[in-house]
Amino acid sequence: MDLKELFIKEDFIKLDSALKFANVVSSGGMAKMVIKDGEVFVNGEVCTMRGKKLHINDTFCFNNSGFIIKNENN
């Protein structure tokens, strides 16, 4: 799977926010649900913590879409 780059300004982004920012879920409630149900992978492993901090070069995948976190300033 090809990973799309998701550029952030800060040092990290929380998983639920990343899902919304990447437009793979329509709301925070939906993000919470798919994370809780074990449908989201972070760095290749199932992650059920919606507040998980994703840092630069971390990856997340949901529903056949994959993303890698990149720094907007570099």
JODAFEN-V305725 format. One record per residue. N is the residue number from 0. PHI is phi as a letter, one per 40 degrees, with the letter a starting at -180 (* if undefined). Layout:
[[N,PHI] [N,PHI]]
This chain:
[[0,*] [1,c] [2,c] [3,c] [4,c] [5,b] [6,c] [7,b] [8,c] [9,c] [10,c] [11,a] [12,b] [13,c] [14,d] [15,c] [16,c] [17,c] [18,c] [19,c] [20,c] [21,c] [22,g] [23,c] [24,b] [25,c] [26,a] [27,c] [28,c] [29,c] [30,d] [31,d] [32,c] [33,c] [34,c] [35,d] [36,c] [37,g] [38,c] [39,b] [40,b] [41,b] [42,f] [43,g] [44,b] [45,d] [46,b] [47,b] [48,b] [49,c] [50,c] [51,d] [52,c] [53,b] [54,b] [55,d] [56,g] [57,c] [58,b] [59,a] [60,b] [61,a] [62,f] [63,g] [64,b] [65,b] [66,b] [67,b] [68,c] [69,b] [70,c] [71,c] [72,c] [73,b]]
